């Protein structure tokens, strides 16, 4: 126990005097985060500078243009107009041609560009939700031709007839004293 305590004291003293590369390792950890995408720089609060707020939508109404500002930390969005008070931010200006807004938040001015949706491929054709061949992509079922309907009805009628016949055979076997075979 005394050896462990002595090792910790020596290590702490070496770190304080700069003899050990602890400072560089701490700085390196602070610069990169395993939780950010590769190449994204971490800000003062550990998230990307532009990730503080996002512009998620622009809507023009009779009352004026509204902007959806999304907070990824709180996972909520607020529709707001220019210079509208009562939110944690104020939209100071907007450039509809370039789909950008300038937002004042926590004493900082941020320029936000309309967020682009990310689309990922589903994978192989047999994936869940894949459209079967010959079916429309919108989920509607194409009407079958009269010949197809007649063929399907004939197949269903034949299956019903076959099952009735099997049931009747089993009922006759049980009535004739021949119960179902008992396992030995």
N, C-alpha and C positions, 0 to 999 in steps of 0.2 A: 504494500500500500504506500509506503514511504517512497519507494522507487518511482511509482506512478506519479505521485504528487511532485517529486523533484523534477521529473521529465516535463510535466506540464509547466512548472515555473520556468524552466530553462527555455522551453519552446515559446512561452509568452514573452520572456525577456528578449529573445532573439527576434521575435516579430516586432516588438516595440522599437528595437534599435535598427530595424531595417535589414537585419542579416538574413532573414528568410523572405522568400518571394511571395509573401501573403498579400501584400498590397496590390501587386500586379494581377494575381489570381482573382481577387475581389473585384477589381476594375473590369477584368474580362467577363466575369459573371454578370456584372451590372450592364455591360454593353450589349450582350446577347441574351436572348430569352428563348427557351425551348417552346414557348407557347405562341410565338409569333411566326408568321410564314417566313421562309428563307429570304433574306435580303431586306426585310422590314426593320427599320431602326426603332428602337424603343425610346419613348419620351420620358419625361420626368416621372410620370406615374406608372411606367412599365407597359404602357400600350402605345401603339403608333400614334403619331401626332394627329393624323387625319381620322383616326378611329374614335376620337372623342365624340363627334357628332357626324351624322351622314345625311345627305339630301336624298330622300327616297322617293319623292313624288312632287309633281307640279300639276296644279289643277286651276283652270281658269273658269270662274263662275261669274254670275251677274254682279255679285258683291266685290269682285276683284280677283286677283291671282292669289292662290294659297299654295304654301309649300309644306311638305311633310318632312320635318326634321326628326331623325331617329337617333336615339341614344342607345348604342349597343351594350353599354354597361347595365342600364336599367331595363333594356329590352322593351322599350316603348317608344312610340312616335307621337308627335303633336303636329297638327295642321295649324299653320300660322300665316298671317299676312305681313306685309312690310311694316316695320316700326310698331308692331303689335306688342303691347306690354302684358305682363302677367305670366310669362313663361321664363324658364331658366336661361333663355337666350332672347336676342332681338335680331331680326333679319334687317340689316341696314340697307342692302341693295341687292338687286337681282339682274342677271343678264340672261333673258329667255333665249336669245339666239345661241348662246353657248351652254345653256342649261346649268348655270352656276349662280350661287348666292353668296353674299358676304354676311357672316353671322358674328355678332358680338356675344361672347359667352365667357363668364368668369374673368372679365377684364381683358380678354384676348380677342383679337379679330381673326376669324377663320374664313377661308374661301373654300366652299364646298361645291363639288361637281356632282351632278346626278349620278347616283349609284347604279352600276351596271349589274344586272342579274347574271348569276353564274348558272350555266346549264351543263349538266353532266349526262353522259350517255348511260342508258339503262343496262347495257351489256348484251349478252346473247339474245337471239330472237325468242327463246323460250322463257324469258324473264317474266316475272309477275307483271301483269297488266299489258302484256304484248297482245296485239290484235291478231286473231287467227286469220289465215289466208282466206281471201274471198269475202271478208267482212269489212264494212266501212270503218274508218278510223275514229269516227265520232261516237261509237258505241251503239248505233242504230243497227237493227237486224234487217238485212235485205230480205224482201218478200220472196218466198219460194214460188217456183212455177207450179201450175196445177199438176203437172206430171210428177214433180218431186213430192208434193203433198199427198197425192194418191199412193205413191210408192211407200212413203212413211206410214200412212194409215194402214196399208196392207201389212207392213212389217209388224206394227203394233198389234193388229188383229191376230196375226199368226202367233205372236208371242203369248198373247192372252189365251188363245186356244190351246197351245202347248202346255201352259201352266195348269189350266183347268183339267186337262187330261191327266197330268201327273198327280194332281190332288185327288182326282176320282180313283186312280189306281191305288194310292196309299189308303184311301178310305175303305176300298173293297178288301184290301189285304188285312186291315185291322178288324173289319167286320167279320171276315171269314175265319177269325181265330188266329190269324198269323199276325201277331203284334210285331212291332219293330224288333229287330235283332238286338238281343241283350249282350253287352260285352262280358267276356268271361274272365 
